[in-house]
């Protein structure tokens, strides 16, 4: 069973015209180590905020 699971999640900040996250699918299992790598503005912080509940799951 996944500790955290996302299926086709997209998120766009209200003032933007482009999605910060677009159709993200991810499973994180208990005990796994996960690294987020990407260029500036690629959605790493948005993804982390989603995991931490700072951005509500809708």
Secondary structure, DSSP 8 states (H G I E B T S, - for coil): -EEEEEEEEEE--TT-SS-SEEEEEEEEETT--------TTSSHHHHHHHHHTSS---
